[in-house]
Amino acid sequence: MALRLGPHLMSLTGELRWEPVSRRVRADLGGLPVLDTTDAVLVWEPRRVVPMYAVPPEDVAATLVPRDATPLPDRAPPVLGPVNFGWHTTPGQAYDVVAGDRTLEDAAFAPDDPDLGGRVVVEWAPFSWVEEAHPVTGHPHDPFKRIDLLPSDRHVVIRFDGRVLADTRRAVALCETHIPTRWYLHHDDVVTDLLVGSGSTSTCAYKGHASYVSLDPAAFPDAGPAGEDIAWTYRHPLDEVAAIRGMLAFWNERVDLELDGVVVPRPVTPWSSLRDAQRF
């Protein structure tokens, strides 16, 4: 029987995974060097979908102070993103990182696995990271993931509760591994009068820093949480995705998407509304 690769890769999330890195990796804290290595690996702890760098301890310029590991909460999500670094899902030794006059609690971790050669996994924030001489945003890039930007002339219509939020034939389809296709839309093709600004932001390692908009409560008084932060934009995207600069994308999980007259079923992902998630 043929193996469908995407679900197979996702089925490995429960395992401790690693992959060598061929590039030089450095990190600093406010200009103070913290690590510099050409012998890093990427490590995904069980339940983690985003990798972190693990480096030989001799390549760490800061001081590693052993500490007790933070217990994993009983109600921790089944899949963990690049947050709550202190939650570890494999046996190992936790460390505080002392850099200059600052102590960063629970900011490093050495898994008990001989394949990792004693390397230490280092928290992303608040350090600044570069690969060779190129800054890296958000978290290390996953070598098994890619993003394609495809200009499209398909007829894209976005609705919420039957009302049209956007209508276009000049969207940009952003295809990202393991993520539903996101349709980026020009402002002129979006009914912006139905949206209001939001103070929410997020960071994507592949696209940059996003800001959000919500449905206007006056126009959609019954939307509830599903209408909050329903779309986002990258005002200053990374160079690799400059084509989506200033465009808006909506959560497929929380709007009704129509492509060339065909309704696309809402996917169920961690970004679904509670109502839609409970349908499955």
C-alpha positions in Angstrom: 0.0 0.0 0.0 1.4 3.4 -0.9 2.4 5.7 2.0 0.9 9.1 2.2 3.8 11.2 3.4 2.2 14.1 5.2 0.2 12.1 7.7 3.2 9.8 8.2 5.5 12.7 9.1 2.9 14.1 11.5 2.5 10.6 13.1 6.1 10.9 14.3 5.3 13.9 16.6 5.3 11.6 19.6 9.0 10.7 19.0 12.2 12.5 19.9 13.5 13.6 16.5 16.7 15.3 15.3 18.5 16.5 12.2 22.0 17.8 11.6 22.6 21.4 10.7 25.4 22.2 8.2 25.5 26.0 8.9 27.2 28.1 11.5 24.7 29.1 14.3 25.2 32.0 16.7 23.1 33.6 19.4 23.6 36.7 21.6 21.8 38.5 24.4 21.8 42.2 23.8 25.1 42.0 21.9 26.7 39.6 24.5 27.7 36.4 22.7 25.9 33.3 24.2 26.8 30.6 21.7 28.7 30.0 18.5 28.8 26.6 16.8 29.2 24.8 13.5 28.0 21.5 15.2 24.4 22.2 15.9 21.5 19.9 15.3 17.7 20.6 15.2 15.7 18.8 17.9 12.0 18.2 18.1 10.9 17.0 21.5 7.9 14.6 21.6 4.7 16.6 21.0 6.7 19.5 19.6 6.0 20.6 16.0 8.7 23.3 15.9 12.4 22.5 16.2 15.0 24.1 18.4 18.8 24.3 18.1 20.8 21.9 20.2 24.5 22.8 20.5 27.6 21.2 22.2 27.9 22.7 25.7 31.5 23.6 24.9 30.2 26.0 22.3 28.1 27.9 24.8 29.7 31.1 26.1 27.2 31.5 28.9 27.1 29.5 32.2 24.8 26.5 32.4 23.5 26.0 36.0 21.7 22.7 36.6 18.1 23.0 38.0 15.1 20.8 38.5 12.9 20.4 35.4 9.5 22.2 35.4 6.8 19.5 35.6 4.6 19.2 32.5 1.1 20.3 33.3 -1.6 17.6 33.3 -3.6 19.6 30.9 -0.8 20.5 28.5 -2.0 20.5 24.9 -1.4 17.3 22.9 0.7 19.3 20.4 3.1 22.0 21.5 4.3 25.0 19.5 7.3 27.3 20.1 6.1 28.3 23.5 6.5 27.2 27.1 10.0 26.0 26.5 10.3 24.9 30.1 7.9 22.0 29.4 9.9 19.0 28.4 8.5 15.8 27.2 11.6 13.6 27.2 14.0 12.8 30.1 17.0 15.1 30.5 18.7 17.8 32.5 17.3 21.4 32.7 19.5 24.4 33.1 19.4 28.1 33.9 21.5 30.2 31.5 23.6 32.9 33.1 24.8 35.5 30.5 26.6 38.5 31.9 24.5 39.8 34.8 21.3 38.1 33.7 20.0 34.7 34.7 17.5 33.2 32.3 15.6 30.5 34.2 14.9 27.1 32.6 16.4 28.3 29.2 18.4 25.2 28.3 17.8 21.5 28.4 20.0 18.5 27.6 17.9 15.4 26.6 19.1 12.0 27.8 19.7 10.5 24.4 23.1 9.3 23.2 22.3 10.2 19.6 22.4 13.9 20.6 26.0 13.6 21.9 25.3 15.7 25.1 24.1 18.7 23.1 22.0 21.3 24.9 18.7 22.6 23.5 18.5 26.4 24.0 15.4 28.5 24.3 14.7 30.9 21.5 13.8 34.1 23.4 15.2 36.5 24.4 18.2 35.7 22.4 19.0 37.0 18.9 19.9 34.3 16.4 21.8 34.1 13.1 22.6 31.3 10.7 25.8 32.2 9.0 25.3 36.0 8.8 21.5 35.8 8.2 19.1 36.8 11.1 16.5 34.1 11.9 13.0 35.1 13.2 10.7 33.2 15.5 12.3 29.8 15.6 14.7 27.7 13.5 13.4 26.7 10.1 12.2 23.2 9.6 14.1 21.5 6.7 11.1 19.4 6.0 8.8 22.3 5.5 8.4 24.8 2.6 6.3 27.7 1.5 5.2 28.5 -2.0 3.6 31.8 -3.1 1.4 31.3 -6.1 -0.5 34.2 -7.8 -4.0 33.0 -8.7 -6.8 34.0 -11.0 -9.3 31.7 -9.2 -12.5 33.4 -8.0 -12.1 33.6 -4.2 -15.0 34.6 -2.0 -14.9 34.8 1.8 -18.1 35.0 3.8 -19.0 35.0 7.5 -22.5 34.3 8.6 -23.6 34.7 4.9 -22.1 38.2 4.5 -19.3 38.7 2.0 -16.0 39.8 3.5 -13.9 39.5 0.3 -14.3 38.8 -3.4 -11.3 38.6 -5.8 -9.7 37.0 -8.8 -6.2 38.2 -7.9 -5.4 36.4 -4.7 -2.0 35.0 -3.7 -2.2 31.4 -2.5 0.3 30.7 0.2 1.0 26.9 0.3 2.8 25.9 3.5 3.6 22.3 4.5 1.0 20.8 6.9 -1.0 24.0 6.9 -4.2 24.8 4.9 -3.6 27.0 1.9 -4.0 30.6 3.0 -5.5 33.1 0.4 -3.9 36.5 0.6 -6.1 39.3 -0.6 -5.6 42.9 -1.7 -7.3 45.5 0.6 -9.3 46.8 -2.3 -11.0 43.3 -2.6 -11.9 43.2 1.1 -14.9 44.8 2.7 -12.8 46.5 5.3 -15.8 48.4 6.7 -16.8 45.1 8.4 -13.4 44.8 10.2 -11.8 46.6 13.1 -8.2 46.7 14.3 -6.9 44.3 16.9 -3.9 44.7 19.3 -2.9 41.0 18.6 0.4 40.2 17.0 2.3 37.0 16.2 5.6 35.9 14.7 6.2 33.4 12.0 9.7 32.1 11.3 8.9 32.0 7.5 6.9 35.2 7.1 7.8 37.7 9.9 5.6 39.7 12.3 1.8 39.8 11.7 -0.9 42.1 13.0 -4.5 41.2 13.2 -8.0 42.5 12.6 -11.4 41.3 14.0 -14.9 41.4 12.8 -16.6 44.6 13.8 -18.9 43.7 16.7 -21.4 46.3 15.5 -21.8 44.4 12.2 -21.6 40.9 13.7 -22.9 41.1 17.3 -23.3 37.3 17.5 -19.8 36.4 16.2 -18.3 35.9 19.6 -14.7 34.6 19.8 -14.8 33.2 16.3 -14.8 36.8 15.0 -11.8 37.9 17.0 -8.4 38.1 15.2 -10.1 36.6 12.2 -7.6 37.9 9.6 -4.0 39.1 9.6 -1.5 41.1 7.5 2.3 41.3 7.3 3.1 44.9 6.8 6.9 44.2 6.6 7.2 40.5 5.6 10.5 38.7 5.3 12.1 39.1 1.9 11.2 35.5 0.9 7.5 36.3 1.0 7.6 40.0 0.0 4.7 39.4 -2.4 2.2 39.3 0.5 3.2 42.7 1.9 0.1 44.5 3.2 -2.3 41.8 2.0 -5.0 40.3 4.2 -5.6 36.5 4.9 -8.5 35.0 6.8 -8.5 31.9 8.9 -10.1 29.2 6.6 -11.1 27.5 9.8 -13.5 30.3 10.8 -14.9 31.7 7.6 -16.7 30.2 4.6 -14.3 30.0 1.7 -15.5 29.6 -1.9 -13.2 28.8 -4.8 -14.6 29.1 -8.3 -18.1 28.7 -6.9 -17.3 25.6 -4.9 -17.5 25.8 -1.1 -14.4 24.5 0.6 -15.0 22.6 3.9 -13.6 24.3 6.9 -10.5 22.5 8.1 -10.1 21.6 11.8 -6.8 22.8 13.1 -5.5 24.4 16.4 -6.9 27.7 15.0 -10.5 26.5 14.6 -13.3 28.0 16.6 -14.4 25.9 19.6 -17.7 25.3 17.8 -16.1 23.9 14.7 -13.6 21.9 16.6 -16.4 20.2 18.5 -18.0 19.0 15.3 -15.3 16.4 14.9 
